[in-house]
Amino acid sequence: MEWSLERVREMVAGGMQSMRDCESSAFGTAMCLLLLFVWYCYRVGREHSSSPLRGGYSTEPSRVGGGGGALISTDGDGRAKGRPVSGVEEQNGFAYCQSTECFRCTNTGEGLNQRLYHSLQDYAKRYTWSGMGRVHKGVRDQGRYLTSRPTIQRPEVFFLPDLPSAPFFSRDAQKHDVELLERSFPALLAEFENIYHAPPARAGSSLPPGWKANTTPHGQWWTFYLVNQGTPLALNARRCPRAWRVLGQLRTFIANNVFGNACFSVLTPGALITEHYGPTNVRLRCHLGLRVPSSCELVVGGEPQCWSEGSCLLFDDSFLHRAFHEGERGTAVCEEG
């Protein structure tokens, strides 16, 4: 190769042009990544703002499921979105509605796992892709997890491994929501009194509007749902505007989620809720005692606890649990979920 001043100039000019081309390409790539990031943030924001608790009352049909204890209760840390089913009749008991859309009532199998996975991924992808992989692995191995679980903790629908596991949790686990519920105790108790002492819904019925009788071997267990399996009950929510407002202020309530419930629950003297498991370990249940006479107890994983009026009790209902009211007087009343 012959070197000359003109040749050197051409090489320098070509190098500078290449650098300009690279800068343009890098700038274009950076802009594309920025636009993708903005689009992702927009989608996540829309998903979070679509909670039915933030957008008023839903007019979609409702399904009634199981509860526990005699409290106002809420569920936290859930994973899946719920889809209401038109024409499904509300039934008593532990949500044995036989609906093909009900995660708790559908027999386990590949079809259920696929639907569960697609419901869970919308929740998990808001956080990390590794978290989505963890959920995917959990769904894929459900048959092995559920059959190998000890009988003390065996959720009916979905078990996610490597989560903290204990029958009861410290109130510090959900400090903000616990303190909010306990501050709201007087308002929630007053609202309960209004709906509980309302005239019967119809002639021949002993229950006021919105209340459902659940199947128990002894005594009576009644529930008044605000949210059931992720579906708000519009009429009940209108009857309890203060309770509905409190639910909307909770940070960990799993609204719009098949594992999410919120209700008032009543046990009459002599009532027993027999031993059973909840659907999943990805949530905690919070019971706020509203009226708690003597001889009322909740047993979770073999550990007994008593409710206290105005105080919250956090537990994992994927453990075997039961509740009873052995007193002779007074009804046990809680808000639960």
C-alpha atoms as a printed R data frame, in Angstrom:
    type eleno elety resid chain resno       x       y      z
1   ATOM     1    CA   MET     A     1   0.000   0.000  0.000
2   ATOM     2    CA   GLU     A     2   1.348   3.403 -0.966
3   ATOM     3    CA   TRP     A     3   1.055   6.109  1.638
4   ATOM     4    CA   SER     A     4   0.342   9.706  0.731
5   ATOM     5    CA   LEU     A     5  -1.099  12.777  2.365
6   ATOM     6    CA   GLU     A     6  -4.275  12.397  0.325
7   ATOM     7    CA   ARG     A     7  -4.620   8.760  1.408
8   ATOM     8    CA   VAL     A     8  -4.247   9.715  5.083
9   ATOM     9    CA   ARG     A     9  -6.928  12.387  4.706
10  ATOM    10    CA   GLU     A    10  -9.307   9.869  3.160
11  ATOM    11    CA   MET     A    11  -8.715   7.406  6.012
12  ATOM    12    CA   VAL     A    12  -9.278  10.068  8.691
13  ATOM    13    CA   ALA     A    13 -12.478  11.274  6.977
14  ATOM    14    CA   GLY     A    14 -13.760   7.700  6.686
15  ATOM    15    CA   GLY     A    15 -13.031   7.049 10.356
16  ATOM    16    CA   MET     A    16 -14.870  10.181 11.457
17  ATOM    17    CA   GLN     A    17 -17.874   9.257  9.285
18  ATOM    18    CA   SER     A    18 -17.926   5.767 10.837
19  ATOM    19    CA   MET     A    19 -17.911   7.306 14.298
20  ATOM    20    CA   ARG     A    20 -20.839   9.547 13.376
21  ATOM    21    CA   ASP     A    21 -22.744   6.547 11.992
22  ATOM    22    CA   CYS     A    22 -22.122   4.594 15.232
23  ATOM    23    CA   GLU     A    23 -23.286   7.518 17.351
24  ATOM    24    CA   SER     A    24 -26.493   7.748 15.325
25  ATOM    25    CA   SER     A    25 -27.105   4.009 15.669
26  ATOM    26    CA   ALA     A    26 -26.433   4.084 19.422
27  ATOM    27    CA   PHE     A    27 -28.742   7.076 19.824
28  ATOM    28    CA   GLY     A    28 -31.508   5.286 17.907
29  ATOM    29    CA   THR     A    29 -31.080   2.181 20.034
30  ATOM    30    CA   ALA     A    30 -31.234   4.219 23.242
31  ATOM    31    CA   MET     A    31 -34.422   5.956 22.081
32  ATOM    32    CA   CYS     A    32 -36.062   2.616 21.271
33  ATOM    33    CA   LEU     A    33 -35.186   1.282 24.725
34  ATOM    34    CA   LEU     A    34 -36.552   4.441 26.348
35  ATOM    35    CA   LEU     A    35 -39.833   4.156 24.448
36  ATOM    36    CA   LEU     A    36 -40.153   0.492 25.435
37  ATOM    37    CA   PHE     A    37 -39.568   1.402 29.080
38  ATOM    38    CA   VAL     A    38 -42.205   4.163 28.968
39  ATOM    39    CA   TRP     A    39 -44.688   1.765 27.349
40  ATOM    40    CA   TYR     A    40 -44.008  -0.867 30.033
41  ATOM    41    CA   CYS     A    41 -44.534   1.676 32.842
42  ATOM    42    CA   TYR     A    42 -47.776   2.769 31.203
43  ATOM    43    CA   ARG     A    43 -49.070  -0.813 31.073
44  ATOM    44    CA   VAL     A    44 -48.138  -1.527 34.675
45  ATOM    45    CA   GLY     A    45 -49.794   1.706 35.780
46  ATOM    46    CA   ARG     A    46 -52.999   0.829 33.949
47  ATOM    47    CA   GLU     A    47 -53.062  -2.641 35.531
48  ATOM    48    CA   HIS     A    48 -52.639  -1.200 39.015
49  ATOM    49    CA   SER     A    49 -55.255   1.509 38.479
50  ATOM    50    CA   SER     A    50 -57.827  -0.989 37.201
51  ATOM    51    CA   SER     A    51 -58.573  -2.351 40.685
52  ATOM    52    CA   PRO     A    52 -62.341  -2.502 41.199
53  ATOM    53    CA   LEU     A    53 -61.880  -0.956 44.645
54  ATOM    54    CA   ARG     A    54 -60.466   2.195 43.019
55  ATOM    55    CA   GLY     A    55 -63.080   2.428 40.280
56  ATOM    56    CA   GLY     A    56 -66.373   2.349 42.143
57  ATOM    57    CA   TYR     A    57 -68.843  -0.472 42.446
58  ATOM    58    CA   SER     A    58 -68.856  -3.359 40.015
59  ATOM    59    CA   THR     A    59 -72.101  -4.530 38.469
60  ATOM    60    CA   GLU     A    60 -70.700  -7.935 37.511
61  ATOM    61    CA   PRO     A    61 -72.347 -11.093 38.910
62  ATOM    62    CA   SER     A    62 -70.993 -12.495 42.144
63  ATOM    63    CA   ARG     A    63 -70.037 -15.878 43.560
64  ATOM    64    CA   VAL     A    64 -70.185 -16.711 47.247
65  ATOM    65    CA   GLY     A    65 -67.293 -18.604 48.778
66  ATOM    66    CA   GLY     A    66 -66.131 -19.689 52.192
67  ATOM    67    CA   GLY     A    67 -64.908 -17.623 55.074
68  ATOM    68    CA   GLY     A    68 -63.801 -18.285 58.593
69  ATOM    69    CA   GLY     A    69 -64.298 -17.035 62.085
70  ATOM    70    CA   ALA     A    70 -66.637 -14.251 63.033
71  ATOM    71    CA   LEU     A    71 -64.840 -11.147 61.943
72  ATOM    72    CA   ILE     A    72 -64.356  -8.633 59.242
73  ATOM    73    CA   SER     A    73 -61.641 -10.241 57.209
74  ATOM    74    CA   THR     A    74 -59.420  -9.340 54.269
75  ATOM    75    CA   ASP     A    75 -56.915 -11.327 52.198
76  ATOM    76    CA   GLY     A    76 -53.465 -10.046 51.353
77  ATOM    77    CA   ASP     A    77 -50.615 -11.099 49.045
78  ATOM    78    CA   GLY     A    78 -52.625 -12.913 46.377
79  ATOM    79    CA   ARG     A    79 -51.627 -13.668 42.811
80  ATOM    80    CA   ALA     A    80 -54.487 -14.141 40.344
81  ATOM    81    CA   LYS     A    81 -57.219 -12.192 38.639
82  ATOM    82    CA   GLY     A    82 -60.810 -13.383 38.902
83  ATOM    83    CA   ARG     A    83 -63.382 -13.590 36.159
84  ATOM    84    CA   PRO     A    84 -67.050 -13.590 37.214
85  ATOM    85    CA   VAL     A    85 -69.344 -16.086 35.554
86  ATOM    86    CA   SER     A    86 -72.842 -15.087 34.532
87  ATOM    87    CA   GLY     A    87 -75.676 -17.269 35.671
88  ATOM    88    CA   VAL     A    88 -73.802 -18.895 38.553
89  ATOM    89    CA   GLU     A    89 -76.099 -19.367 41.505
90  ATOM    90    CA   GLU     A    90 -74.827 -18.340 44.928
91  ATOM    91    CA   GLN     A    91 -74.579 -21.331 47.235
92  ATOM    92    CA   ASN     A    92 -73.803 -22.035 50.868
93  ATOM    93    CA   GLY     A    93 -70.812 -23.777 52.390
94  ATOM    94    CA   PHE     A    94 -67.159 -23.488 51.485
95  ATOM    95    CA   ALA     A    95 -67.781 -22.145 47.953
96  ATOM    96    CA   TYR     A    96 -68.627 -25.561 46.519
97  ATOM    97    CA   CYS     A    97 -70.352 -23.891 43.597
98  ATOM    98    CA   GLN     A    98 -69.259 -26.409 40.934
99  ATOM    99    CA   SER     A    99 -68.489 -23.547 38.567
100 ATOM   100    CA   THR     A   100 -65.967 -24.310 35.817
101 ATOM   101    CA   GLU     A   101 -64.442 -20.887 36.536
102 ATOM   102    CA   CYS     A   102 -64.069 -21.397 40.286
103 ATOM   103    CA   PHE     A   103 -60.452 -22.224 41.130
104 ATOM   104    CA   ARG     A   104 -61.395 -23.700 44.473
105 ATOM   105    CA   CYS     A   105 -64.107 -26.012 43.200
106 ATOM   106    CA   THR     A   106 -62.617 -27.227 39.923
107 ATOM   107    CA   ASN     A   107 -60.850 -30.580 39.991
108 ATOM   108    CA   THR     A   108 -57.100 -30.275 39.624
109 ATOM   109    CA   GLY     A   109 -55.563 -31.135 36.268
110 ATOM   110    CA   GLU     A   110 -53.660 -29.712 33.328
111 ATOM   111    CA   GLY     A   111 -56.548 -27.485 32.280
112 ATOM   112    CA   LEU     A   112 -56.763 -25.951 35.744
113 ATOM   113    CA   ASN     A   113 -52.993 -25.459 35.869
114 ATOM   114    CA   GLN     A   114 -53.019 -23.651 32.529
115 ATOM   115    CA   ARG     A   115 -55.811 -21.292 33.598
116 ATOM   116    CA   LEU     A   116 -54.111 -20.700 36.938
117 ATOM   117    CA   TYR     A   117 -50.801 -19.923 35.248
118 ATOM   118    CA   HIS     A   118 -52.327 -17.397 32.864
119 ATOM   119    CA   SER     A   119 -54.118 -15.718 35.762
120 ATOM   120    CA   LEU     A   120 -50.981 -15.589 37.892
121 ATOM   121    CA   GLN     A   121 -48.673 -14.235 35.216
122 ATOM   122    CA   ASP     A   122 -50.527 -10.912 34.987
123 ATOM   123    CA   TYR     A   123 -49.735 -10.366 38.655
124 ATOM   124    CA   ALA     A   124 -46.201 -11.740 38.762
125 ATOM   125    CA   LYS     A   125 -44.853  -9.892 35.721
126 ATOM   126    CA   ARG     A   126 -45.356  -6.568 37.506
127 ATOM   127    CA   TYR     A   127 -42.365  -7.364 39.663
128 ATOM   128    CA   THR     A   128 -39.511  -9.457 38.204
129 ATOM   129    CA   TRP     A   129 -39.099 -11.909 35.348
130 ATOM   130    CA   SER     A   130 -37.417 -14.296 37.771
131 ATOM   131    CA   GLY     A   131 -40.566 -14.140 39.882
132 ATOM   132    CA   MET     A   132 -42.595 -15.137 36.828
133 ATOM   133    CA   GLY     A   133 -40.319 -18.119 36.303
134 ATOM   134    CA   ARG     A   134 -40.846 -19.101 39.912
135 ATOM   135    CA   VAL     A   135 -44.620 -18.988 39.508
136 ATOM   136    CA   HIS     A   136 -44.369 -20.995 36.276
137 ATOM   137    CA   LYS     A   137 -42.314 -23.665 38.026
138 ATOM   138    CA   GLY     A   138 -44.772 -23.704 40.915
139 ATOM   139    CA   VAL     A   139 -47.739 -24.283 38.600
140 ATOM   140    CA   ARG     A   140 -45.890 -26.918 36.594
141 ATOM   141    CA   ASP     A   141 -44.991 -28.923 39.718
142 ATOM   142    CA   GLN     A   142 -48.299 -28.542 41.555
143 ATOM   143    CA   GLY     A   143 -49.081 -32.259 41.436
144 ATOM   144    CA   ARG     A   144 -45.852 -33.059 43.235
145 ATOM   145    CA   TYR     A   145 -46.129 -30.199 45.727
146 ATOM   146    CA   LEU     A   146 -49.707 -30.881 46.778
147 ATOM   147    CA   THR     A   147 -49.291 -34.639 47.173
148 ATOM   148    CA   SER     A   148 -46.034 -34.326 49.101
149 ATOM   149    CA   ARG     A   149 -47.214 -31.627 51.501
150 ATOM   150    CA   PRO     A   150 -47.642 -32.609 55.169
151 ATOM   151    CA   THR     A   151 -51.272 -32.802 56.249
152 ATOM   152    CA   ILE     A   152 -50.855 -29.787 58.532
153 ATOM   153    CA   GLN     A   153 -50.492 -27.479 55.486
154 ATOM   154    CA   ARG     A   154 -52.069 -28.600 52.234
155 ATOM   155    CA   PRO     A   155 -53.761 -25.832 50.219
156 ATOM   156    CA   GLU     A   156 -56.560 -26.998 47.952
157 ATOM   157    CA   VAL     A   157 -55.528 -25.173 44.765
158 ATOM   158    CA   PHE     A   158 -52.018 -23.710 44.620
159 ATOM   159    CA   PHE     A   159 -48.853 -24.021 46.713
160 ATOM   160    CA   LEU     A   160 -45.883 -21.713 46.058
161 ATOM   161    CA   PRO     A   161 -42.657 -23.050 47.626
162 ATOM   162    CA   ASP     A   162 -40.071 -21.026 49.563
163 ATOM   163    CA   LEU     A   163 -42.547 -18.638 51.177
164 ATOM   164    CA   PRO     A   164 -42.421 -18.030 54.949
165 ATOM   165    CA   SER     A   165 -44.535 -20.756 56.531
166 ATOM   166    CA   ALA     A   166 -46.272 -20.424 59.902
167 ATOM   167    CA   PRO     A   167 -49.864 -20.739 61.115
168 ATOM   168    CA   PHE     A   168 -49.919 -17.233 62.619
169 ATOM   169    CA   PHE     A   169 -47.949 -14.111 61.673
170 ATOM   170    CA   SER     A   170 -46.911 -11.042 63.623
171 ATOM   171    CA   ARG     A   171 -48.984  -7.924 63.076
172 ATOM   172    CA   ASP     A   172 -45.761  -6.265 61.839
173 ATOM   173    CA   ALA     A   173 -46.002  -8.422 58.704
174 ATOM   174    CA   GLN     A   174 -48.773  -6.072 57.482
175 ATOM   175    CA   LYS     A   175 -48.288  -3.153 59.859
176 ATOM   176    CA   HIS     A   176 -49.878  -0.408 57.755
177 ATOM   177    CA   ASP     A   177 -53.058  -2.343 56.980
178 ATOM   178    CA   VAL     A   178 -53.404  -3.727 60.511
179 ATOM   179    CA   GLU     A   179 -53.172  -0.251 62.024
180 ATOM   180    CA   LEU     A   180 -55.634   1.144 59.475
181 ATOM   181    CA   LEU     A   181 -58.196  -1.569 60.231
182 ATOM   182    CA   GLU     A   182 -57.825  -1.137 63.972
183 ATOM   183    CA   ARG     A   183 -58.228   2.649 63.701
184 ATOM   184    CA   SER     A   184 -61.398   2.016 61.679
185 ATOM   185    CA   PHE     A   185 -62.835  -0.350 64.307
186 ATOM   186    CA   PRO     A   186 -65.614   2.004 65.604
187 ATOM   187    CA   ALA     A   187 -66.842   2.821 62.086
188 ATOM   188    CA   LEU     A   188 -66.760  -0.832 60.987
189 ATOM   189    CA   LEU     A   189 -68.616  -1.960 64.103
190 ATOM   190    CA   ALA     A   190 -71.324   0.673 63.575
191 ATOM   191    CA   GLU     A   191 -71.718  -0.334 59.936
192 ATOM   192    CA   PHE     A   192 -71.981  -3.992 60.923
193 ATOM   193    CA   GLU     A   193 -74.755  -3.155 63.386
194 ATOM   194    CA   ASN     A   194 -76.710  -1.430 60.606
195 ATOM   195    CA   ILE     A   195 -76.595  -4.334 58.166
196 ATOM   196    CA   TYR     A   196 -77.010  -7.050 60.811
197 ATOM   197    CA   HIS     A   197 -80.116  -5.554 62.432
198 ATOM   198    CA   ALA     A   198 -81.812  -4.617 59.165
199 ATOM   199    CA   PRO     A   199 -85.248  -6.174 58.489
200 ATOM   200    CA   PRO     A   200 -85.232  -9.642 56.847
201 ATOM   201    CA   ALA     A   201 -84.650  -9.727 53.117
202 ATOM   202    CA   ARG     A   202 -87.991 -11.412 52.420
203 ATOM   203    CA   ALA     A   203 -90.920 -13.037 54.147
204 ATOM   204    CA   GLY     A   204 -89.962 -16.284 55.838
205 ATOM   205    CA   SER     A   205 -86.260 -15.406 55.925
206 ATOM   206    CA   SER     A   206 -84.385 -14.815 59.166
207 ATOM   207    CA   LEU     A   207 -81.447 -13.059 57.487
208 ATOM   208    CA   PRO     A   208 -81.220  -9.390 56.484
209 ATOM   209    CA   PRO     A   209 -80.392  -8.483 52.863
210 ATOM   210    CA   GLY     A   210 -76.948  -9.548 51.660
211 ATOM   211    CA   TRP     A   211 -76.312 -12.191 54.341
212 ATOM   212    CA   LYS     A   212 -75.756 -15.861 53.482
213 ATOM   213    CA   ALA     A   213 -76.047 -18.914 55.716
214 ATOM   214    CA   ASN     A   214 -73.119 -21.354 55.452
215 ATOM   215    CA   THR     A   215 -73.277 -25.075 56.121
216 ATOM   216    CA   THR     A   216 -72.071 -26.022 59.608
217 ATOM   217    CA   PRO     A   217 -72.583 -29.204 61.691
218 ATOM   218    CA   HIS     A   218 -73.600 -27.138 64.735
219 ATOM   219    CA   GLY     A   219 -74.904 -23.640 65.229
220 ATOM   220    CA   GLN     A   220 -75.127 -20.907 62.593
221 ATOM   221    CA   TRP     A   221 -72.447 -19.219 60.517
222 ATOM   222    CA   TRP     A   222 -73.434 -16.197 58.444
223 ATOM   223    CA   THR     A   223 -71.360 -14.138 56.033
224 ATOM   224    CA   PHE     A   224 -71.832 -10.771 54.347
225 ATOM   225    CA   TYR     A   225 -69.373 -10.483 51.439
226 ATOM   226    CA   LEU     A   226 -68.051  -7.236 50.039
227 ATOM   227    CA   VAL     A   227 -65.573  -9.037 47.754
228 ATOM   228    CA   ASN     A   228 -65.768 -12.738 46.969
229 ATOM   229    CA   GLN     A   229 -63.126 -14.561 44.891
230 ATOM   230    CA   GLY     A   230 -61.997 -11.209 43.522
231 ATOM   231    CA   THR     A   231 -65.495 -10.080 42.540
232 ATOM   232    CA   PRO     A   232 -67.022  -7.075 44.343
233 ATOM   233    CA   LEU     A   233 -70.662  -7.479 45.376
234 ATOM   234    CA   ALA     A   234 -72.089  -4.139 44.314
235 ATOM   235    CA   LEU     A   235 -75.251  -4.131 46.453
236 ATOM   236    CA   ASN     A   236 -73.399  -5.127 49.608
237 ATOM   237    CA   ALA     A   237 -70.690  -2.544 48.947
238 ATOM   238    CA   ARG     A   238 -73.338   0.182 48.683
239 ATOM   239    CA   ARG     A   239 -74.727  -0.870 52.060
240 ATOM   240    CA   CYS     A   240 -71.253  -0.534 53.634
241 ATOM   241    CA   PRO     A   241 -69.633   2.608 52.175
242 ATOM   242    CA   ARG     A   242 -67.216   3.078 55.073
243 ATOM   243    CA   ALA     A   243 -65.990  -0.521 55.005
244 ATOM   244    CA   TRP     A   244 -65.616  -0.262 51.231
245 ATOM   245    CA   ARG     A   245 -63.588   2.907 51.604
246 ATOM   246    CA   VAL     A   246 -61.288   1.233 54.140
247 ATOM   247    CA   LEU     A   247 -60.703  -1.693 51.761
248 ATOM   248    CA   GLY     A   248 -59.654   0.753 49.054
249 ATOM   249    CA   GLN     A   249 -57.027   2.235 51.393
250 ATOM   250    CA   LEU     A   250 -55.368  -1.077 52.242
251 ATOM   251    CA   ARG     A   251 -51.977  -1.612 50.612
252 ATOM   252    CA   THR     A   252 -52.007  -5.401 50.468
253 ATOM   253    CA   PHE     A   253 -55.645  -6.285 49.854
254 ATOM   254    CA   ILE     A   254 -55.823  -8.563 46.801
255 ATOM   255    CA   ALA     A   255 -58.773  -7.062 44.980
256 ATOM   256    CA   ASN     A   256 -59.650  -8.334 41.483
257 ATOM   257    CA   ASN     A   257 -58.074 -11.658 42.394
258 ATOM   258    CA   VAL     A   258 -59.608 -15.134 42.641
259 ATOM   259    CA   PHE     A   259 -57.926 -15.566 46.028
260 ATOM   260    CA   GLY     A   260 -59.269 -12.260 47.392
261 ATOM   261    CA   ASN     A   261 -62.176 -12.048 49.860
262 ATOM   262    CA   ALA     A   262 -63.544  -9.477 52.289
263 ATOM   263    CA   CYS     A   263 -66.622 -10.017 54.441
264 ATOM   264    CA   PHE     A   264 -68.354  -9.693 57.781
265 ATOM   265    CA   SER     A   265 -68.720 -13.084 59.462
266 ATOM   266    CA   VAL     A   266 -70.908 -14.156 62.388
267 ATOM   267    CA   LEU     A   267 -70.876 -17.289 64.564
268 ATOM   268    CA   THR     A   268 -73.824 -17.950 66.849
269 ATOM   269    CA   PRO     A   269 -73.441 -19.788 70.200
270 ATOM   270    CA   GLY     A   270 -72.610 -23.458 69.626
271 ATOM   271    CA   ALA     A   271 -71.381 -22.881 66.060
272 ATOM   272    CA   LEU     A   272 -68.503 -24.928 64.677
273 ATOM   273    CA   ILE     A   273 -66.638 -24.423 61.395
274 ATOM   274    CA   THR     A   274 -65.068 -27.823 60.787
275 ATOM   275    CA   GLU     A   275 -61.398 -28.345 59.887
276 ATOM   276    CA   HIS     A   276 -60.516 -27.397 56.332
277 ATOM   277    CA   TYR     A   277 -57.736 -25.874 54.197
278 ATOM   278    CA   GLY     A   278 -57.730 -22.608 52.306
279 ATOM   279    CA   PRO     A   279 -56.981 -22.531 48.566
280 ATOM   280    CA   THR     A   280 -53.390 -21.210 48.621
281 ATOM   281    CA   ASN     A   281 -50.387 -20.142 50.700
282 ATOM   282    CA   VAL     A   282 -49.682 -17.003 48.651
283 ATOM   283    CA   ARG     A   283 -51.969 -14.911 50.868
284 ATOM   284    CA   LEU     A   284 -52.478 -14.125 54.533
285 ATOM   285    CA   ARG     A   285 -55.873 -13.677 56.131
286 ATOM   286    CA   CYS     A   286 -56.585 -10.829 58.511
287 ATOM   287    CA   HIS     A   287 -59.422 -11.050 61.059
288 ATOM   288    CA   LEU     A   288 -60.544  -7.921 62.917
289 ATOM   289    CA   GLY     A   289 -62.639  -8.832 65.955
290 ATOM   290    CA   LEU     A   290 -65.774  -6.683 66.232
291 ATOM   291    CA   ARG     A   291 -67.688  -8.552 68.932
292 ATOM   292    CA   VAL     A   292 -65.981 -11.405 70.729
293 ATOM   293    CA   PRO     A   293 -67.799 -13.096 73.635
294 ATOM   294    CA   SER     A   294 -66.027 -15.683 75.765
295 ATOM   295    CA   SER     A   295 -65.250 -19.225 74.536
296 ATOM   296    CA   CYS     A   296 -64.564 -18.247 70.915
297 ATOM   297    CA   GLU     A   297 -61.423 -19.663 69.329
298 ATOM   298    CA   LEU     A   298 -59.580 -20.078 66.037
299 ATOM   299    CA   VAL     A   299 -57.228 -23.072 65.715
300 ATOM   300    CA   VAL     A   300 -54.680 -22.967 62.861
301 ATOM   301    CA   GLY     A   301 -52.111 -25.719 62.377
302 ATOM   302    CA   GLY     A   302 -52.936 -27.024 65.837
303 ATOM   303    CA   GLU     A   303 -52.243 -23.644 67.468
304 ATOM   304    CA   PRO     A   304 -55.240 -22.014 69.209
305 ATOM   305    CA   GLN     A   305 -55.748 -18.255 69.281
306 ATOM   306    CA   CYS     A   306 -58.568 -16.088 70.607
307 ATOM   307    CA   TRP     A   307 -59.852 -12.995 68.878
308 ATOM   308    CA   SER     A   308 -59.837  -9.637 70.663
309 ATOM   309    CA   GLU     A   309 -62.282  -6.851 69.957
310 ATOM   310    CA   GLY     A   310 -60.644  -4.105 67.933
311 ATOM   311    CA   SER     A   311 -57.488  -6.151 67.240
312 ATOM   312    CA   CYS     A   312 -56.327  -7.934 64.090
313 ATOM   313    CA   LEU     A   313 -55.228 -11.554 63.835
314 ATOM   314    CA   LEU     A   314 -53.052 -12.627 60.866
315 ATOM   315    CA   PHE     A   315 -52.912 -16.275 59.810
316 ATOM   316    CA   ASP     A   316 -52.191 -18.553 56.867
317 ATOM   317    CA   ASP     A   317 -55.346 -20.510 56.095
318 ATOM   318    CA   SER     A   318 -53.487 -22.997 53.880
319 ATOM   319    CA   PHE     A   319 -52.837 -24.685 57.240
320 ATOM   320    CA   LEU     A   320 -55.572 -26.959 58.578
321 ATOM   321    CA   HIS     A   321 -57.857 -24.704 60.614
322 ATOM   322    CA   ARG     A   322 -61.214 -24.551 62.357
323 ATOM   323    CA   ALA     A   323 -63.227 -22.021 64.362
324 ATOM   324    CA   PHE     A   324 -65.885 -22.357 67.035
325 ATOM   325    CA   HIS     A   325 -68.062 -20.436 69.485
326 ATOM   326    CA   GLU     A   326 -68.723 -22.542 72.562
327 ATOM   327    CA   GLY     A   327 -70.239 -19.759 74.628
328 ATOM   328    CA   GLU     A   328 -73.880 -19.709 75.672
329 ATOM   329    CA   ARG     A   329 -74.567 -16.061 74.948
330 ATOM   330    CA   GLY     A   330 -73.741 -13.456 72.351
331 ATOM   331    CA   THR     A   331 -72.672 -13.739 68.747
332 ATOM   332    CA   ALA     A   332 -69.061 -13.603 67.658
333 ATOM   333    CA   VAL     A   333 -68.642 -10.984 64.974
334 ATOM   334    CA   CYS     A   334 -65.555 -10.213 62.911
335 ATOM   335    CA   GLU     A   335 -64.593  -8.615 59.657
336 ATOM   336    CA   GLU     A   336 -62.504 -11.096 57.699
337 ATOM   337    CA   GLY     A   337 -60.756 -11.770 54.468
